[in-house]
């Protein structure tokens, strides 16, 4: 089964750590990162899609993707 997650957050070191943690758990970058201005918050926000192939499991909408 192939899983997909979209990580997002403010443009700060915490976002980089979030992506680094996902990579350390076997997730792989998927596509280019995104970067946009959040006018409501007055800050820049980042986003990055990640994917992971997990063998021997079936997809269930109740699963917590970050724990895979």
Rosetta blueprint (number, residue, H / E / L):
1 X L
2 X E
3 X E
4 X E
5 X E
6 X E
7 X E
8 X E
9 X E
10 X E
11 X L
12 X L
13 X H
14 X H
15 X H
16 X H
17 X H
18 X H
19 X H
20 X H
21 X H
22 X H
23 X H
24 X H
25 X L
26 X L
27 X L
28 X E
29 X E
30 X E
31 X E
32 X E
33 X E
34 X E
35 X E
36 X E
37 X E
38 X E
39 X L
40 X L
41 X L
42 X L
43 X E
44 X E
45 X E
46 X E
47 X E
48 X E
49 X E
50 X E
51 X E
52 X E
53 X E
54 X L
55 X L
56 X L
57 X L
58 X L
59 X L
60 X L
61 X L
62 X L
63 X L
64 X L
65 X H
66 X H
67 X H
68 X L
